[in-house]
Amino acid sequence: MIDAKLIESKPEYVKEALKKKLWDFDPEPLLKMFVKRRELLKEVEANKAEQNRLSKSVPQVKKEGGDVQALFAKVKALAAENKDKETELDEIEKEIKAQIEVLPNLPDDDLVAGGKENNKPFYHFGKEPTFDGFTPKDHVELAESLGLIDYKRGAKISGTGTWVYTNLGARLEWALVNYFISCHLADGYEMILPPHILNEQSGYTAGQFPKFKEDVFWLEGTEPKKFILPTAETALVNLHRDEVLSEDDLPKKYFAYTPCYRKEAGSYRTEERGMIRGYQFNKVEMVQYTTDDGSDKAFDELVKKAQALVEGLGLCYQLDKLAAGDCSHSMARTYDIEVWIPSMKIYKEVSSVSNARDYQARRGMIRYKDKEGKMHFCHTLNGSGLATSRIFPALLEQNQQADGSVVIPEVLRPFMGGISVLKPIKK
């Protein structure tokens, strides 16, 4: 959530910053409410001060033989007046919160305005593979010919936008997850296995609600309302909700493996068939809680970690700096790692590394106390480390051979029982 004090003190700055995120924001209604809130606060405090003064004067009035009943009546009248003003103040506070909580996070100042058309690739790794002497297959054909994925049975038991990992396909998927996990453990990150069913406050803290409440799968018949997590980030950024941490405890570094559940799948787009976009996919997610001073360092670390995972697999990729309007609702900045998908002739995102600054912490009251005892909101950051549903296709397509086989990256072989090549199955 954006700091209300920032909106009040720098409304034009906030307006222009949100415009970069393609968000039309008129600060005037909020500014009027801020004025009204200040006036009411002043009146309430003045009334309370007068009540206290009158109450303290009762012994003296009694001593002088004055009318204390009239004094009591005046105190009672002031209390009733204050109750009405406090009710009005509470309503204004709720309205201010309702207007601010739907606003996206402010983009960092160095981000360019606009949507994905203004994203800037600034780093490339590896060469886009060429296939001499044979026509390369796409990942759907490869996965089926190698006996790795059963799309038909996935559709039969669940519907479109789903699939079944079979035999060596299931082992390859699990090898990817284990490779990611082993790297994060080696880097000192704490492993978490969170629940997949979350309460509504978790979605609010992460910044997905109220704006994106319809984008998740809700469970019927639960009270309070619960939903299935769209990403482990939603759970991880709520671990310390409503807590006060010590500066000495930061940064906190977590990662979690979970399936992710999304309402939007890509079956309606021919170029996104197969595993490129589905209702359920596997992902290992990294999250850090930091001080405000440690925020930028943590972002760089998460980006380098995600890059190292892709480079360890030997996959050609590019690193993009996202324009303000393509950063997600809660994020101040995002870098995307995109792998090359030969059949599509485009790069597709396999990791987004983002910094929410204090946006999520304000929503979840996640704070830390510095060495002088002063309270601050934490900064929260997240990064995919990694999502498998596009790594898997990129791995198959980039590593395919003329005979239809696929070479398994060396880092995965220990998790595959030493298997180094996937070969077509005989039918």
Buried (B, 14 or more C-beta within 10 A) or exposed (E): BBBBEEBBEBBEBBBEBBBBBBBEBEBEEBEEBBEBBEEBBEBBEEBBEBBEEBEEBBEEBEEEEEEEEEBEEEBEEBEEBBEEBBEBBEEBBEBBEEBBBEBBBBBBEEBBBBEEEBBEEEEEBBEEBEBEEEEBBBBBBBBBBBBBBBBEEBBEEBEBBBBBBBEBBEBBBBBBBBBBBEBBEEBEBEEBEBEBBBBBBBBBBBBBBEBBBEBBBBEEEEEEEBBBBBBBBBBBBBBBBEEEBEBEEBBBBBBBBBEBBBEEBBBEEEBBBBBBBBBBBBBBBBBBBBBBEBBBEBBEBBBEBBBEBBBBBBBBBBBBBBBBBBBBBBBBBBBBBBBBBBBBEEBBBBBBBBBBBBBBBBBBEBBBBBEEEEEBBBBBBBBBBBBBBBBBBBBBBBBBBEEBBBBBBEBBBEBBEEBEEBBBEEE
